[in-house]
Amino acid sequence: MLHRGDDMKEFNLYLSNLEKWVEDVLQKLNLEDNHPLNQSIQSYREEIATVRNKNASVDELKNLELKGRKLFKQITGRRIPYGEHQLPPLPYPYDALEPYISKRIMELHHSKHHQSYVDGLNKAEQEIYIKKSSSEIKHWLREQAFNGSGHYLHSIFWKNMTPNSTKEPIKQIKKQIETDFGSWPNFKGTFTEAANSVEGVGWAILFYSPKANRLGIQTIEKHQLFSVSNTLPLLVLDVWEHAYYLQYQTEKGKYIDNWWNVVNWEDVNSRFINASVAG
Ligand code: MN
């Protein structure tokens, strides 16, 4: 997202984000030297360096941004066929988030609840895209919205947490939170209030808007109602009762306060960089 105007600081931040993103991608993919994707990434990296070292024109910057988006699509474009979603593995053991979230909650939440959203999404997709059950399409589209949002949000939620939390925002996302919300405590306060305001079942979400080039906070009812379209979730907090009741019973506020101890700010930061580069 290139909204640099004439502001060099913003432009430099944008280039740093691009560079950091390329490094992250290279590290994660760990491709062989002669892999075609590796060569495209390397040459993109060189282009960023060239642009950084000269007084580039707006057209050159726009061109660089477009190339970045194309590359991002090539890298992330692995296609999952309809009806073939799978439960992603939890990135840590079930007891890793104790004492803040108990092993039993994580076990049920991941292996039962999340699995049921995966199954529900696969079923809905089979009906809509494979069997083409046109007389019942309204029903299956609702199922797709509920289970699809459930599956995608939980997939982010697991990665948004870690036993080795920095306990506060870091790097680019730290700067962006300070720019958009004034300070980390301000953001934390509003997000906590938002999460506490959810009635019954839902989520609190920190999102990035590519259109506005800034962050925002939203609550979602169930998995799919009241979400803000065309925004990208960076940090999501599940406040369905199944996420805390076994351990916290009616003390939802305590669960939310404790949850801040397991937030994976590295993950939130890479989501922010990906969203702002490729969004
Ligand atoms: Mn859940």
Residues whose N, C-alpha, C, O or C-beta is under 5 A from the ligand:
A	BS01	MN	D238 W240
